[in-house]
Amino acid sequence: MTTGAYEPLTPIDVERRQRQLLNELTRAGVALIQACNLEVDAKHELDRATRKAMLSGKAPRVARDGFTAAERDAWVGEQVADLQFDYTGLF
């Protein structure tokens, strides 16, 4: 398609461009689905690891004269930091 900036497109040029755009749109849709699947998988993995760390016997126990919930959450966050980075790095 070698039309100038001000030359009108022929019907054949228009149809060709429509096909190209439809193909690009289809490829973008497939890429979006794949990205969404990766995001969901990463989120599930992060949530699973967070629960595992929280319920492990190694996590600080929250008590009146002991650790706070914030300290426990920080410890859990440290245990899953790599997965958190992987999840947020997808965006």
Secondary structure, DSSP 8 states (H G I E B T S, - for coil): ----TTS---HHHHHHHHHHHHHHHHHHHHHHHHHHHHHHHHHHHHHHHHHHHHHSTTS--B-TTSB-HHHHHHHHHHHTHHHHHHHHTT-
